[in-house]
Every structure is written in C-alpha cells, then in structure tokens.
Amino acid sequence: MATDRVEIDIHDAGASAAYGCKLLAVTWASGPHLMSTLLLIDWALMSARDPVSAALLRAGVVWRRAESGPEGGVEVVLVHRPRYDDWSLPKGKLAAGEPEVEGAVREVLEETDYHVRVGRPLGETRYDKLIGGVTRPKVVRWWAMEATSGAFTPTSEVDDMRWSPLAEAERLLTRDADRELLRRFAACLGSAEPGAALEG
C-alpha cells in the first residue's frame, strides 16, 4: 500500500507573554493531515488564551471572632506551604465537574482541617505564576467563610497554619493578590457584627 512521504519542520517561535505559552511553528511539506494539525495547534493556543478554564482556583478567607483584642475584631487563617515556602490564604483547583462553592469548601477543609459556613462572595484576584519557565495566569474566586469547627494537622502540602489579626495577616502574606483580597475582605467589615457584614 503506497503512502505519502511527509516531512515536518518544527522550530521554536518564541514565548507568548499574552497567552502564557510556548509557541511552535510547524511546517508540513506534504501529507493528508495538514488541517487536523493546524486545528490542534489552534485549540492549544485558544486554551492558553483562556485563563479561567486553564488555571481557575477556588478559595476562602476563613475567619473567626478574635479571642482577644478589640471587641468585634476578627482573625483569619493563613497557611504555610513548604513547597513554595510562602504564607497564603487557603485555595486550590476544582476537580472535574465540581461545583464552585463545593470546591472552595473542600480545598479549605483539605488545607486547614476546618469546617466552615460559606458567606459573601468576595470576587476574583489574578496573578501570574512561573511554571516550567513559562508564566501562566491564575484566576482565583473567593468567598468569606466562618470557621465552625476543626483542628489543624500538618501535612506535606501545608505544614503550618495560624490565626492572625488582619493587620498581621497582611504583613505575613507572600503574594500581593492575597493582600488585595484581604483588604477587600476587611472592607466588608463595615458593621460592628462581623457575621452580619459577611453573610452571603
């Protein structure tokens, strides 16, 4: 059975800062698969253009009434991840087909061992992360979450957790996007009763 001889030239076309992906130029000398190859490349680039589907995380600002300090004050949870040696707010990726709020609650439970009552949505934050030498955008959607019960147990992913007042938490957080979100959370505390200000 005769087959067409196909010669392929693939070369580096540089990185795309806008799409956060590596670009390859592919040239077919001959052969029947030109269209399918171009469609595959186009699909990969379109996926990279969409940071929501490619790198969407769900997260919570877990809070409780402060045990000491000014009346009506709150403390929030910070987690330390040894892999990155950073202090952050609990967050993680959705599982396939997982509802948004369910995913946020699951990630909080996995990282902190705390059960929560979900409150007000806090919107999105965005940041870039270097993965394999390529900068990829991350989009995080947040909710206020009041801790109802739990006790932290260290794991290989999160080796430390602390309750911090808002001012201390802002100093400790590693990422600017988390600090931005914490300030947004603090702005919701307009009433003397934190629960009333943060209900969904």
HELIX and SHEET records of a PDB file:
HELIX    1   1 LEU A   34  ARG A   49  1                                  16    
HELIX    2   2 PRO A   51  ALA A   54  1                                   4    
HELIX    3   3 GLU A  100  THR A  112  1                                  13    
HELIX    4   4 LEU A  166  LEU A  172  1                                   7    
HELIX    5   5 ASP A  176  ALA A  187  1                                  12    
HELIX    6   6 PRO A  194  LEU A  198  1                                   5    
SHEET    1   A 2 ILE A   8  SER A  16  0                                        
SHEET    2   A 2 CYS A  21  TRP A  28 -1                                        
SHEET    1   B 4 ASP A  86  SER A  88  0                                        
SHEET    2   B 4 VAL A  74  ARG A  81 -1                                        
SHEET    3   B 4 LEU A  56  ARG A  65 -1                                        
SHEET    4   B 4 LYS A  91  LYS A  93 -1                                        
SHEET    1   C 5 ASP A  86  SER A  88  0                                        
SHEET    2   C 5 VAL A  74  ARG A  81 -1                                        
SHEET    3   C 5 LEU A  56  ARG A  65 -1                                        
SHEET    4   C 5 VAL A 134  GLY A 150  1                                        
SHEET    5   C 5 TYR A 114  ILE A 131 -1                                        
SHEET    1   D 3 ASP A  86  SER A  88  0                                        
SHEET    2   D 3 VAL A  74  ARG A  81 -1                                        
SHEET    3   D 3 ASP A 160  PRO A 165 -1                                        
END                                                                             
